Protein backbone atom coordinates (compact mmCIF):
# COMPACT_ATOMS: atom_id res chain seq x y z
CA UNK A 1 0.00 0.00 0.00
CA UNK A 2 1.37 3.46 -0.81
CA UNK A 3 2.27 5.62 2.13
CA UNK A 4 0.13 8.73 2.50
CA UNK A 5 1.83 11.89 1.32
CA UNK A 6 1.78 14.32 4.24
CA UNK A 7 0.60 17.87 4.00
CA UNK A 8 3.32 20.50 4.27
CA UNK A 9 4.23 21.03 7.91
CA UNK A 10 5.70 23.96 9.77
CA UNK A 11 6.79 21.76 12.69
CA UNK A 12 10.10 22.84 14.17
CA UNK A 13 12.40 19.85 14.65
CA UNK A 14 15.53 20.43 16.69
CA UNK A 15 18.58 18.32 15.87
CA UNK A 16 19.79 15.82 18.45
CA UNK A 17 22.27 17.00 21.09
CA UNK A 18 25.89 16.47 20.07
CA UNK A 19 27.88 13.87 22.00
CA UNK A 20 31.58 13.83 21.16
CA UNK A 21 32.98 10.32 20.63
CA UNK A 22 36.45 9.44 21.77
CA UNK A 23 37.32 7.73 18.49
CA UNK A 24 35.73 6.99 15.13
CA UNK A 25 35.76 3.25 14.43
CA UNK A 26 35.14 2.43 10.75
CA UNK A 27 31.84 0.88 9.72
CA UNK A 28 29.37 3.32 11.23
CA UNK A 29 27.74 3.60 7.82
CA UNK A 30 27.21 -0.16 7.65
CA UNK A 31 25.69 -0.21 11.11
CA UNK A 32 23.33 2.61 10.16
CA UNK A 33 22.06 0.55 7.22
CA UNK A 34 20.60 -1.93 9.71
CA UNK A 35 18.68 0.87 11.39
CA UNK A 36 17.10 2.41 8.30
CA UNK A 37 14.02 0.18 8.64
CA UNK A 38 13.00 2.32 11.63
CA UNK A 39 12.96 -0.57 14.11
CA UNK A 40 14.51 0.34 17.50
CA UNK A 41 17.32 -1.97 18.60
CA UNK A 42 19.52 -2.39 21.65
CA UNK A 43 23.29 -2.75 21.65
CA UNK A 44 22.79 -6.47 22.24
CA UNK A 45 20.51 -6.69 19.21
CA UNK A 46 23.15 -5.06 17.03
CA UNK A 47 25.92 -7.26 18.40
CA UNK A 48 23.84 -10.33 17.53
CA UNK A 49 22.99 -9.01 14.03
CA UNK A 50 26.54 -7.98 13.13
CA UNK A 51 28.67 -10.46 15.03
CA UNK A 52 30.93 -7.57 16.06
CA UNK A 53 32.57 -7.06 19.42
CA UNK A 54 30.65 -5.16 22.07
CA UNK A 55 33.23 -2.34 22.15
CA UNK A 56 33.06 -1.95 18.34
CA UNK A 57 29.28 -1.71 18.29
CA UNK A 58 29.31 0.71 21.23
CA UNK A 59 31.82 2.96 19.46
CA UNK A 60 29.81 3.04 16.25
CA UNK A 61 26.59 3.81 18.12
CA UNK A 62 28.28 6.71 19.92
CA UNK A 63 29.50 8.11 16.60
CA UNK A 64 26.01 7.97 15.08
CA UNK A 65 24.51 9.51 18.22
CA UNK A 66 27.03 12.34 18.02
CA UNK A 67 25.71 13.47 14.61
CA UNK A 68 22.07 12.83 15.46
CA UNK A 69 21.52 9.96 13.01
CA UNK A 70 20.59 7.70 15.91
CA UNK A 71 18.48 8.67 18.92
CA UNK A 72 17.64 6.83 22.13
CA UNK A 73 14.21 5.26 21.74
CA UNK A 74 13.07 4.09 25.14
CA UNK A 75 14.16 0.99 26.99
CA UNK A 76 13.78 -2.67 26.28
CA UNK A 77 12.29 -5.11 28.79
CA UNK A 78 14.78 -5.98 31.49
CA UNK A 79 15.81 -9.56 32.13
CA UNK A 80 17.42 -8.50 35.38
CA UNK A 81 19.21 -5.29 36.25
CA UNK A 82 18.94 -2.00 34.42
CA UNK A 83 16.76 -2.13 31.27
CA UNK A 84 18.88 -1.79 28.11
CA UNK A 85 18.45 1.35 25.99
CA UNK A 86 17.09 1.00 22.49
CA UNK A 87 18.24 3.17 19.59
CA UNK A 88 16.41 4.20 16.40
CA UNK A 89 17.23 5.98 13.16
CA UNK A 90 16.45 9.70 13.29
CA UNK A 91 15.13 10.77 9.86
CA UNK A 92 15.00 14.43 10.94
CA UNK A 93 18.75 14.60 11.66
CA UNK A 94 19.22 16.17 8.24
CA UNK A 95 16.97 17.56 5.53
CA UNK A 96 17.01 17.28 1.75
CA UNK A 97 16.02 19.97 -0.75
CA UNK A 98 14.20 18.45 -3.71
CA UNK A 99 13.14 20.22 -6.90
CA UNK A 100 11.02 19.13 -9.84
CA UNK A 101 10.98 21.45 -12.85
CA UNK A 102 8.53 21.12 -15.72
CA UNK A 103 8.12 23.22 -18.83
CA UNK A 104 5.81 25.66 -17.05
CA UNK A 105 6.26 25.04 -13.32
CA UNK A 106 8.70 24.51 -10.50
CA UNK A 107 8.10 22.55 -7.30
CA UNK A 108 10.53 22.76 -4.39
CA UNK A 109 10.23 20.67 -1.25
CA UNK A 110 12.07 19.96 1.96
CA UNK A 111 12.03 16.33 3.02
CA UNK A 112 13.48 14.30 5.83
CA UNK A 113 15.81 11.34 5.32
CA UNK A 114 12.89 9.07 4.38
CA UNK A 115 12.00 11.44 1.51
CA UNK A 116 8.80 12.44 3.34
CA UNK A 117 7.72 15.96 2.37
CA UNK A 118 7.79 18.43 5.27
CA UNK A 119 7.17 21.68 3.40
CA UNK A 120 6.85 22.66 -0.25
CA UNK A 121 6.38 25.56 -2.63
CA UNK A 122 5.07 25.62 -6.20
CA UNK A 123 5.43 28.40 -8.77
CA UNK A 124 4.60 29.07 -12.40
CA UNK A 125 7.94 29.18 -14.22
CA UNK A 126 9.03 29.19 -17.85
CA UNK A 127 11.90 26.73 -18.26
CA UNK A 128 12.81 28.53 -21.49
CA UNK A 129 13.73 31.62 -19.43
CA UNK A 130 17.07 29.93 -18.85
CA UNK A 131 18.93 28.27 -15.99
CA UNK A 132 19.87 31.20 -13.77
CA UNK A 133 16.35 32.69 -13.30
CA UNK A 134 14.91 29.19 -12.80
CA UNK A 135 17.55 27.99 -10.35
CA UNK A 136 17.59 31.37 -8.64
CA UNK A 137 13.95 30.78 -7.71
CA UNK A 138 14.99 27.44 -6.18
CA UNK A 139 17.61 29.06 -3.96
CA UNK A 140 15.10 31.64 -2.75
CA UNK A 141 12.42 28.99 -2.20
CA UNK A 142 14.90 26.88 -0.21
CA UNK A 143 15.48 29.70 2.27
CA UNK A 144 11.75 30.29 2.66
CA UNK A 145 11.11 26.58 3.28
CA UNK A 146 13.97 26.27 5.76
CA UNK A 147 12.62 29.24 7.68
CA UNK A 148 9.19 27.61 7.69
CA UNK A 149 10.48 24.49 9.47
CA UNK A 150 12.94 26.33 11.68
CA UNK A 151 16.13 24.92 10.18
CA UNK A 152 19.12 26.34 8.27
CA UNK A 153 21.21 25.52 5.20
CA UNK A 154 23.68 23.75 7.51
CA UNK A 155 20.99 21.09 8.05
CA UNK A 156 20.88 20.14 4.36
CA UNK A 157 22.28 16.70 3.55
CA UNK A 158 21.95 17.30 -0.17
CA UNK A 159 19.89 18.59 -3.07
CA UNK A 160 18.12 16.61 -5.79
CA UNK A 161 16.92 18.32 -8.98
CA UNK A 162 14.80 16.97 -11.84
CA UNK A 163 14.81 18.68 -15.26
CA UNK A 164 12.48 18.09 -18.24
CA UNK A 165 15.19 17.08 -20.68
CA UNK A 166 18.24 14.83 -21.17
CA UNK A 167 20.80 15.14 -18.38
CA UNK A 168 24.30 13.71 -18.11
CA UNK A 169 23.88 12.42 -14.57
CA UNK A 170 27.59 12.21 -13.71
CA UNK A 171 28.15 15.91 -14.37
CA UNK A 172 24.66 17.28 -13.68
CA UNK A 173 24.66 19.06 -17.03
CA UNK A 174 21.69 19.10 -19.46
CA UNK A 175 22.60 17.64 -22.86
CA UNK A 176 20.96 19.42 -25.81
CA UNK A 177 17.48 19.51 -24.25
CA UNK A 178 14.96 20.23 -27.05
CA UNK A 179 12.58 22.37 -24.98
CA UNK A 180 15.14 24.10 -22.70
CA UNK A 181 16.94 26.82 -24.67
CA UNK A 182 20.05 28.11 -22.92
CA UNK A 183 20.46 25.06 -20.69
CA UNK A 184 22.76 22.91 -22.86
CA UNK A 185 25.93 22.11 -20.93
CA UNK A 186 25.04 24.43 -18.05
CA UNK A 187 26.64 23.31 -14.75
CA UNK A 188 23.44 22.99 -12.74
CA UNK A 189 25.04 20.99 -9.90
CA UNK A 190 27.96 23.42 -9.55
CA UNK A 191 25.79 26.55 -9.79
CA UNK A 192 23.34 25.40 -7.11
CA UNK A 193 25.98 23.72 -4.94
CA UNK A 194 28.13 26.84 -4.76
CA UNK A 195 25.16 28.88 -3.55
CA UNK A 196 23.38 26.40 -1.28
CA UNK A 197 26.46 24.77 0.30
CA UNK A 198 25.39 21.14 -0.09
CA UNK A 199 26.03 18.29 -2.56
CA UNK A 200 23.75 18.47 -5.62
CA UNK A 201 22.54 15.68 -7.90
CA UNK A 202 20.66 16.33 -11.15
CA UNK A 203 18.67 13.95 -13.34
CA UNK A 204 15.94 13.78 -15.95
CA UNK A 205 12.54 14.42 -14.40
CA UNK A 206 11.04 11.15 -15.63
CA UNK A 207 13.85 9.11 -14.07
CA UNK A 208 13.05 10.76 -10.76
CA UNK A 209 9.31 10.20 -11.17
CA UNK A 210 10.07 6.51 -11.68
CA UNK A 211 12.26 6.52 -8.57
CA UNK A 212 9.58 8.32 -6.55
CA UNK A 213 6.71 6.07 -7.64
CA UNK A 214 8.81 2.96 -7.05
CA UNK A 215 10.00 3.98 -3.59
CA UNK A 216 6.54 4.95 -2.34
CA UNK A 217 4.16 2.56 -4.09
CA UNK A 218 6.17 -0.39 -5.46
CA UNK A 219 9.33 -0.81 -3.31
CA UNK A 220 9.25 -4.60 -3.69
CA UNK A 221 8.75 -4.61 -7.48
CA UNK A 222 11.90 -5.65 -9.33
CA UNK A 223 11.10 -4.27 -12.79
CA UNK A 224 8.99 -1.17 -13.48
CA UNK A 225 8.62 1.36 -16.29
CA UNK A 226 7.22 4.82 -15.55
CA UNK A 227 5.90 6.72 -18.57
CA UNK A 228 5.31 10.47 -18.36
CA UNK A 229 2.84 11.89 -20.87
CA UNK A 230 2.65 15.67 -20.80
CA UNK A 231 4.10 18.36 -23.06
CA UNK A 232 6.59 15.64 -24.04
CA UNK A 233 6.86 11.89 -23.51
CA UNK A 234 9.56 10.07 -21.59
CA UNK A 235 10.14 6.96 -19.51
CA UNK A 236 12.05 6.02 -16.38
CA UNK A 237 13.23 2.44 -15.98
CA UNK A 238 13.58 0.51 -12.72
CA UNK A 239 15.49 -2.75 -13.19
CA UNK A 240 16.46 -4.96 -10.30
CA UNK A 241 14.89 -2.32 -7.99
CA UNK A 242 17.46 0.21 -9.20
CA UNK A 243 17.09 3.16 -11.54
CA UNK A 244 18.60 2.32 -14.93
CA UNK A 245 20.13 5.36 -16.65
CA UNK A 246 22.15 3.68 -19.38
CA UNK A 247 25.70 4.50 -20.46
CA UNK A 248 25.22 8.27 -20.85
CA UNK A 249 21.99 8.82 -18.93
CA UNK A 250 19.64 8.68 -21.92
CA UNK A 251 17.91 5.37 -21.19
CA UNK A 252 14.13 5.67 -21.38
CA UNK A 253 13.97 8.33 -24.11
CA UNK A 254 10.68 6.86 -25.23
CA UNK A 255 9.33 9.99 -26.89
CA UNK A 256 12.00 9.87 -29.57
CA UNK A 257 11.43 6.26 -30.60
CA UNK A 258 9.95 6.15 -34.09
CA UNK A 259 6.25 5.41 -34.02
CA UNK A 260 4.58 3.14 -36.61
CA UNK A 261 2.11 5.98 -37.28
CA UNK A 262 4.68 8.76 -37.02
CA UNK A 263 5.16 9.26 -40.73
CA UNK A 264 6.65 12.65 -41.56
CA UNK A 265 5.55 14.37 -38.34
CA UNK A 266 8.36 16.72 -37.32
CA UNK A 267 9.56 16.34 -33.74
CA UNK A 268 11.18 19.00 -31.56
CA UNK A 269 14.39 16.93 -31.69
CA UNK A 270 14.61 17.53 -35.45
CA UNK A 271 13.74 13.99 -36.51
CA UNK A 272 10.52 12.83 -38.17
CA UNK A 273 8.06 10.23 -36.93
CA UNK A 274 8.91 10.29 -33.21
CA UNK A 275 6.23 9.14 -30.77
CA UNK A 276 6.32 12.55 -29.08
CA UNK A 277 5.51 14.23 -32.41
CA UNK A 278 2.11 12.52 -32.59
CA UNK A 279 1.08 11.48 -29.07
CA UNK A 280 2.28 14.19 -26.64
CA UNK A 281 -0.01 16.90 -25.28
CA UNK A 282 1.66 19.40 -27.57
CA UNK A 283 1.07 17.20 -30.62
CA UNK A 284 -2.56 16.56 -29.69
CA UNK A 285 -3.23 20.28 -29.07
CA UNK A 286 -1.88 21.10 -32.54
CA UNK A 287 -3.95 18.31 -34.09
CA UNK A 288 -7.10 19.70 -32.50
CA UNK A 289 -6.28 23.29 -33.40
CA UNK A 290 -3.42 23.79 -35.91
CA UNK A 291 -3.53 27.52 -35.22
CA UNK A 292 -2.91 27.02 -31.51
CA UNK A 293 0.82 27.38 -30.87
CA UNK A 294 0.70 27.56 -27.06
CA UNK A 295 3.10 24.70 -26.38
CA UNK A 296 3.49 25.69 -22.74
CA UNK A 297 -0.13 25.03 -21.80
CA UNK A 298 -0.78 22.15 -24.18
CA UNK A 299 -1.84 19.68 -21.47
CA UNK A 300 -4.33 22.16 -20.02
CA UNK A 301 -5.78 22.92 -23.45
CA UNK A 302 -6.31 19.24 -24.23
CA UNK A 303 -7.75 18.40 -20.81
CA UNK A 304 -10.18 21.32 -20.94
CA UNK A 305 -11.54 20.13 -24.28
CA UNK A 306 -11.75 16.60 -22.93
CA UNK A 307 -13.70 17.82 -19.88
CA UNK A 308 -16.22 19.51 -22.21
CA UNK A 309 -16.82 16.17 -23.92
CA UNK A 310 -15.21 17.28 -27.19
CA UNK A 311 -15.44 14.22 -29.44
CA UNK A 312 -12.34 15.13 -31.40
CA UNK A 313 -10.37 15.41 -28.16
CA UNK A 314 -11.67 12.07 -26.89
CA UNK A 315 -10.74 10.37 -30.18
CA UNK A 316 -7.30 12.04 -30.24
CA UNK A 317 -6.53 10.95 -26.67
CA UNK A 318 -7.55 7.36 -27.33
CA UNK A 319 -5.49 7.32 -30.53
CA UNK A 320 -2.49 8.71 -28.64
CA UNK A 321 -2.89 5.93 -26.08
CA UNK A 322 -2.77 3.33 -28.84
CA UNK A 323 0.33 4.98 -30.34
CA UNK A 324 2.07 4.92 -26.97
CA UNK A 325 0.93 1.33 -26.50
CA UNK A 326 2.55 0.34 -29.80
CA UNK A 327 5.94 1.53 -28.61
CA UNK A 328 5.47 0.15 -25.10
CA UNK A 329 4.57 -3.27 -26.52
CA UNK A 330 8.11 -3.45 -27.88
CA UNK A 331 9.43 -2.43 -24.46
CA UNK A 332 7.40 -5.19 -22.83
CA UNK A 333 8.90 -7.77 -25.17
CA UNK A 334 12.42 -6.42 -24.63
CA UNK A 335 12.37 -5.75 -20.87
CA UNK A 336 9.49 -7.80 -19.44
CA UNK A 337 8.50 -5.36 -16.65
CA UNK A 338 5.86 -6.39 -14.14
CA UNK A 339 4.43 -2.86 -13.78
CA UNK A 340 3.99 -0.02 -16.28
CA UNK A 341 2.91 3.25 -14.66
CA UNK A 342 1.44 6.14 -16.64
CA UNK A 343 1.92 9.59 -15.12
CA UNK A 344 2.28 13.20 -16.13
CA UNK A 345 -0.31 15.95 -16.61
CA UNK A 346 -2.04 14.37 -19.61
CA UNK A 347 -2.09 10.82 -18.30
CA UNK A 348 -3.43 11.96 -14.94
CA UNK A 349 -6.48 13.67 -16.42
CA UNK A 350 -7.35 11.35 -19.30
CA UNK A 351 -8.38 7.79 -18.35
CA UNK A 352 -9.02 7.00 -22.01
CA UNK A 353 -5.29 7.39 -22.65
CA UNK A 354 -4.59 4.52 -20.27
CA UNK A 355 -7.33 2.47 -21.92
CA UNK A 356 -5.70 2.92 -25.33
CA UNK A 357 -2.29 1.92 -23.97
CA UNK A 358 -3.68 -1.22 -22.34
CA UNK A 359 -5.63 -2.16 -25.45
CA UNK A 360 -2.52 -2.37 -27.64
CA UNK A 361 -0.05 -3.79 -25.11
CA UNK A 362 -2.23 -6.75 -24.20
CA UNK A 363 -3.07 -7.38 -27.85
CA UNK A 364 0.48 -7.14 -29.20
CA UNK A 365 2.65 -8.67 -26.46
CA UNK A 366 3.07 -12.38 -25.81
CA UNK A 367 1.04 -13.96 -22.97
CA UNK A 368 4.17 -14.87 -21.03
CA UNK A 369 5.12 -11.17 -20.82
CA UNK A 370 1.63 -9.90 -20.01
CA UNK A 371 0.34 -12.69 -17.77
CA UNK A 372 1.27 -10.78 -14.60
CA UNK A 373 1.78 -7.32 -16.12
CA UNK A 374 -0.05 -4.38 -14.56
CA UNK A 375 -0.59 -1.18 -16.57
CA UNK A 376 -1.73 1.39 -14.04
CA UNK A 377 -2.04 5.15 -13.42
CA UNK A 378 0.51 6.85 -11.16
CA UNK A 379 -0.44 7.14 -7.49
CA UNK A 380 2.15 9.68 -6.34
CA UNK A 381 0.66 12.29 -8.67
CA UNK A 382 2.32 15.68 -8.70
CA UNK A 383 4.69 14.66 -5.89
CA UNK A 384 6.43 11.89 -7.82
CA UNK A 385 9.23 14.15 -9.05
CA UNK A 386 10.17 15.72 -5.72
CA UNK A 387 9.95 12.39 -3.89
CA UNK A 388 12.24 10.87 -6.51
CA UNK A 389 14.65 13.82 -6.34
CA UNK A 390 14.77 13.54 -2.56
CA UNK A 391 15.23 9.76 -2.73
CA UNK A 392 18.19 10.22 -5.08
CA UNK A 393 19.88 12.65 -2.67
CA UNK A 394 19.05 10.56 0.40
CA UNK A 395 20.50 7.42 -1.15
CA UNK A 396 23.79 9.20 -1.77
CA UNK A 397 23.92 10.74 1.71
CA UNK A 398 23.11 7.49 3.54
CA UNK A 399 25.50 5.31 1.52
CA UNK A 400 27.90 3.64 4.00
CA UNK A 401 31.02 5.29 2.56
CA UNK A 402 29.35 8.73 2.77
CA UNK A 403 28.36 8.22 6.40
CA UNK A 404 31.86 7.01 7.31
CA UNK A 405 33.40 10.07 5.65
CA UNK A 406 31.01 12.37 7.53
CA UNK A 407 31.76 10.70 10.87
CA UNK A 408 35.49 11.04 10.25
CA UNK A 409 35.17 14.82 9.83
CA UNK A 410 32.70 15.26 12.69
CA UNK A 411 35.24 14.54 15.42
C-alpha positions in Angstrom: 0.0 0.0 0.0 1.4 3.5 -0.8 2.3 5.6 2.1 0.1 8.7 2.5 1.8 11.9 1.3 1.8 14.3 4.2 0.6 17.9 4.0 3.3 20.5 4.3 4.2 21.0 7.9 5.7 24.0 9.8 6.8 21.8 12.7 10.1 22.8 14.2 12.4 19.9 14.6 15.5 20.4 16.7 18.6 18.3 15.9 19.8 15.8 18.4 22.3 17.0 21.1 25.9 16.5 20.1 27.9 13.9 22.0 31.6 13.8 21.2 33.0 10.3 20.6 36.4 9.4 21.8 37.3 7.7 18.5 35.7 7.0 15.1 35.8 3.2 14.4 35.1 2.4 10.8 31.8 0.9 9.7 29.4 3.3 11.2 27.7 3.6 7.8 27.2 -0.2 7.6 25.7 -0.2 11.1 23.3 2.6 10.2 22.1 0.5 7.2 20.6 -1.9 9.7 18.7 0.9 11.4 17.1 2.4 8.3 14.0 0.2 8.6 13.0 2.3 11.6 13.0 -0.6 14.1 14.5 0.3 17.5 17.3 -2.0 18.6 19.5 -2.4 21.6 23.3 -2.8 21.7 22.8 -6.5 22.2 20.5 -6.7 19.2 23.2 -5.1 17.0 25.9 -7.3 18.4 23.8 -10.3 17.5 23.0 -9.0 14.0 26.5 -8.0 13.1 28.7 -10.5 15.0 30.9 -7.6 16.1 32.6 -7.1 19.4 30.6 -5.2 22.1 33.2 -2.3 22.1 33.1 -1.9 18.3 29.3 -1.7 18.3 29.3 0.7 21.2 31.8 3.0 19.5 29.8 3.0 16.2 26.6 3.8 18.1 28.3 6.7 19.9 29.5 8.1 16.6 26.0 8.0 15.1 24.5 9.5 18.2 27.0 12.3 18.0 25.7 13.5 14.6 22.1 12.8 15.5 21.5 10.0 13.0 20.6 7.7 15.9 18.5 8.7 18.9 17.6 6.8 22.1 14.2 5.3 21.7 13.1 4.1 25.1 14.2 1.0 27.0 13.8 -2.7 26.3 12.3 -5.1 28.8 14.8 -6.0 31.5 15.8 -9.6 32.1 17.4 -8.5 35.4 19.2 -5.3 36.2 18.9 -2.0 34.4 16.8 -2.1 31.3 18.9 -1.8 28.1 18.4 1.3 26.0 17.1 1.0 22.5 18.2 3.2 19.6 16.4 4.2 16.4 17.2 6.0 13.2 16.4 9.7 13.3 15.1 10.8 9.9 15.0 14.4 10.9 18.8 14.6 11.7 19.2 16.2 8.2 17.0 17.6 5.5 17.0 17.3 1.7 16.0 20.0 -0.7 14.2 18.4 -3.7 13.1 20.2 -6.9 11.0 19.1 -9.8 11.0 21.4 -12.8 8.5 21.1 -15.7 8.1 23.2 -18.8 5.8 25.7 -17.0 6.3 25.0 -13.3 8.7 24.5 -10.5 8.1 22.6 -7.3 10.5 22.8 -4.4 10.2 20.7 -1.2 12.1 20.0 2.0 12.0 16.3 3.0 13.5 14.3 5.8 15.8 11.3 5.3 12.9 9.1 4.4 12.0 11.4 1.5 8.8 12.4 3.3 7.7 16.0 2.4 7.8 18.4 5.3 7.2 21.7 3.4 6.8 22.7 -0.2 6.4 25.6 -2.6 5.1 25.6 -6.2 5.4 28.4 -8.8 4.6 29.1 -12.4 7.9 29.2 -14.2 9.0 29.2 -17.8 11.9 26.7 -18.3 12.8 28.5 -21.5 13.7 31.6 -19.4 17.1 29.9 -18.8 18.9 28.3 -16.0 19.9 31.2 -13.8 16.4 32.7 -13.3 14.9 29.2 -12.8 17.5 28.0 -10.4 17.6 31.4 -8.6 14.0 30.8 -7.7 15.0 27.4 -6.2 17.6 29.1 -4.0 15.1 31.6 -2.7 12.4 29.0 -2.2 14.9 26.9 -0.2 15.5 29.7 2.3 11.8 30.3 2.7 11.1 26.6 3.3 14.0 26.3 5.8 12.6 29.2 7.7 9.2 27.6 7.7 10.5 24.5 9.5 12.9 26.3 11.7 16.1 24.9 10.2 19.1 26.3 8.3 21.2 25.5 5.2 23.7 23.8 7.5 21.0 21.1 8.0 20.9 20.1 4.4 22.3 16.7 3.5 21.9 17.3 -0.2 19.9 18.6 -3.1 18.1 16.6 -5.8 16.9 18.3 -9.0 14.8 17.0 -11.8 14.8 18.7 -15.3 12.5 18.1 -18.2 15.2 17.1 -20.7 18.2 14.8 -21.2 20.8 15.1 -18.4 24.3 13.7 -18.1 23.9 12.4 -14.6 27.6 12.2 -13.7 28.2 15.9 -14.4 24.7 17.3 -13.7 24.7 19.1 -17.0 21.7 19.1 -19.5 22.6 17.6 -22.9 21.0 19.4 -25.8 17.5 19.5 -24.2 15.0 20.2 -27.1 12.6 22.4 -25.0 15.1 24.1 -22.7 16.9 26.8 -24.7 20.0 28.1 -22.9 20.5 25.1 -20.7 22.8 22.9 -22.9 25.9 22.1 -20.9 25.0 24.4 -18.0 26.6 23.3 -14.7 23.4 23.0 -12.7 25.0 21.0 -9.9 28.0 23.4 -9.5 25.8 26.5 -9.8 23.3 25.4 -7.1 26.0 23.7 -4.9 28.1 26.8 -4.8 25.2 28.9 -3.5 23.4 26.4 -1.3 26.5 24.8 0.3 25.4 21.1 -0.1 26.0 18.3 -2.6 23.7 18.5 -5.6 22.5 15.7 -7.9 20.7 16.3 -11.2 18.7 13.9 -13.3 15.9 13.8 -15.9 12.5 14.4 -14.4 11.0 11.1 -15.6 13.9 9.1 -14.1 13.1 10.8 -10.8 9.3 10.2 -11.2 10.1 6.5 -11.7 12.3 6.5 -8.6 9.6 8.3 -6.6 6.7 6.1 -7.6 8.8 3.0 -7.1 10.0 4.0 -3.6 6.5 4.9 -2.3 4.2 2.6 -4.1 6.2 -0.4 -5.5 9.3 -0.8 -3.3 9.2 -4.6 -3.7 8.8 -4.6 -7.5 11.9 -5.7 -9.3 11.1 -4.3 -12.8 9.0 -1.2 -13.5 8.6 1.4 -16.3 7.2 4.8 -15.5 5.9 6.7 -18.6 5.3 10.5 -18.4 2.8 11.9 -20.9 2.7 15.7 -20.8 4.1 18.4 -23.1 6.6 15.6 -24.0 6.9 11.9 -23.5 9.6 10.1 -21.6 10.1 7.0 -19.5 12.0 6.0 -16.4 13.2 2.4 -16.0 13.6 0.5 -12.7 15.5 -2.8 -13.2 16.5 -5.0 -10.3 14.9 -2.3 -8.0 17.5 0.2 -9.2 17.1 3.2 -11.5 18.6 2.3 -14.9 20.1 5.4 -16.7 22.2 3.7 -19.4 25.7 4.5 -20.5 25.2 8.3 -20.9 22.0 8.8 -18.9 19.6 8.7 -21.9 17.9 5.4 -21.2 14.1 5.7 -21.4 14.0 8.3 -24.1 10.7 6.9 -25.2 9.3 10.0 -26.9 12.0 9.9 -29.6 11.4 6.3 -30.6 9.9 6.2 -34.1 6.2 5.4 -34.0 4.6 3.1 -36.6 2.1 6.0 -37.3 4.7 8.8 -37.0 5.2 9.3 -40.7 6.7 12.7 -41.6 5.5 14.4 -38.3 8.4 16.7 -37.3 9.6 16.3 -33.7 11.2 19.0 -31.6 14.4 16.9 -31.7 14.6 17.5 -35.4 13.7 14.0 -36.5 10.5 12.8 -38.2 8.1 10.2 -36.9 8.9 10.3 -33.2 6.2 9.1 -30.8 6.3 12.5 -29.1 5.5 14.2 -32.4 2.1 12.5 -32.6 1.1 11.5 -29.1 2.3 14.2 -26.6 0.0 16.9 -25.3 1.7 19.4 -27.6 1.1 17.2 -30.6 -2.6 16.6 -29.7 -3.2 20.3 -29.1 -1.9 21.1 -32.5 -3.9 18.3 -34.1 -7.1 19.7 -32.5 -6.3 23.3 -33.4 -3.4 23.8 -35.9 -3.5 27.5 -35.2 -2.9 27.0 -31.5 0.8 27.4 -30.9 0.7 27.6 -27.1 3.1 24.7 -26.4 3.5 25.7 -22.7 -0.1 25.0 -21.8 -0.8 22.1 -24.2 -1.8 19.7 -21.5 -4.3 22.2 -20.0 -5.8 22.9 -23.5 -6.3 19.2 -24.2 -7.8 18.4 -20.8 -10.2 21.3 -20.9 -11.5 20.1 -24.3 -11.7 16.6 -22.9 -13.7 17.8 -19.9 -16.2 19.5 -22.2 -16.8 16.2 -23.9 -15.2 17.3 -27.2 -15.4 14.2 -29.4 -12.3 15.1 -31.4 -10.4 15.4 -28.2 -11.7 12.1 -26.9 -10.7 10.4 -30.2 -7.3 12.0 -30.2 -6.5 10.9 -26.7 -7.5 7.4 -27.3 -5.5 7.3 -30.5 -2.5 8.7 -28.6 -2.9 5.9 -26.1 -2.8 3.3 -28.8 0.3 5.0 -30.3 2.1 4.9 -27.0 0.9 1.3 -26.5 2.5 0.3 -29.8 5.9 1.5 -28.6 5.5 0.1 -25.1 4.6 -3.3 -26.5 8.1 -3.4 -27.9 9.4 -2.4 -24.5 7.4 -5.2 -22.8 8.9 -7.8 -25.2 12.4 -6.4 -24.6 12.4 -5.7 -20.9 9.5 -7.8 -19.4 8.5 -5.4 -16.7 5.9 -6.4 -14.1 4.4 -2.9 -13.8 4.0 0.0 -16.3 2.9 3.2 -14.7 1.4 6.1 -16.6 1.9 9.6 -15.1 2.3 13.2 -16.1 -0.3 15.9 -16.6 -2.0 14.4 -19.6 -2.1 10.8 -18.3 -3.4 12.0 -14.9 -6.5 13.7 -16.4 -7.4 11.4 -19.3 -8.4 7.8 -18.3 -9.0 7.0 -22.0 -5.3 7.4 -22.6 -4.6 4.5 -20.3 -7.3 2.5 -21.9 -5.7 2.9 -25.3 -2.3 1.9 -24.0 -3.7 -1.2 -22.3 -5.6 -2.2 -25.5 -2.5 -2.4 -27.6 -0.1 -3.8 -25.1 -2.2 -6.8 -24.2 -3.1 -7.4 -27.9 0.5 -7.1 -29.2 2.7 -8.7 -26.5 3.1 -12.4 -25.8 1.0 -14.0 -23.0 4.2 -14.9 -21.0 5.1 -11.2 -20.8 1.6 -9.9 -20.0 0.3 -12.7 -17.8 1.3 -10.8 -14.6 1.8 -7.3 -16.1 -0.1 -4.4 -14.6 -0.6 -1.2 -16.6 -1.7 1.4 -14.0 -2.0 5.1 -13.4 0.5 6.9 -11.2 -0.4 7.1 -7.5 2.2 9.7 -6.3 0.7 12.3 -8.7 2.3 15.7 -8.7 4.7 14.7 -5.9 6.4 11.9 -7.8 9.2 14.1 -9.1 10.2 15.7 -5.7 9.9 12.4 -3.9 12.2 10.9 -6.5 14.7 13.8 -6.3 14.8 13.5 -2.6 15.2 9.8 -2.7 18.2 10.2 -5.1 19.9 12.7 -2.7 19.0 10.6 0.4 20.5 7.4 -1.1 23.8 9.2 -1.8 23.9 10.7 1.7 23.1 7.5 3.5 25.5 5.3 1.5 27.9 3.6 4.0 31.0 5.3 2.6 29.4 8.7 2.8 28.4 8.2 6.4 31.9 7.0 7.3 33.4 10.1 5.7 31.0 12.4 7.5 31.8 10.7 10.9 35.5 11.0 10.3 35.2 14.8 9.8 32.7 15.3 12.7 35.2 14.5 15.4 
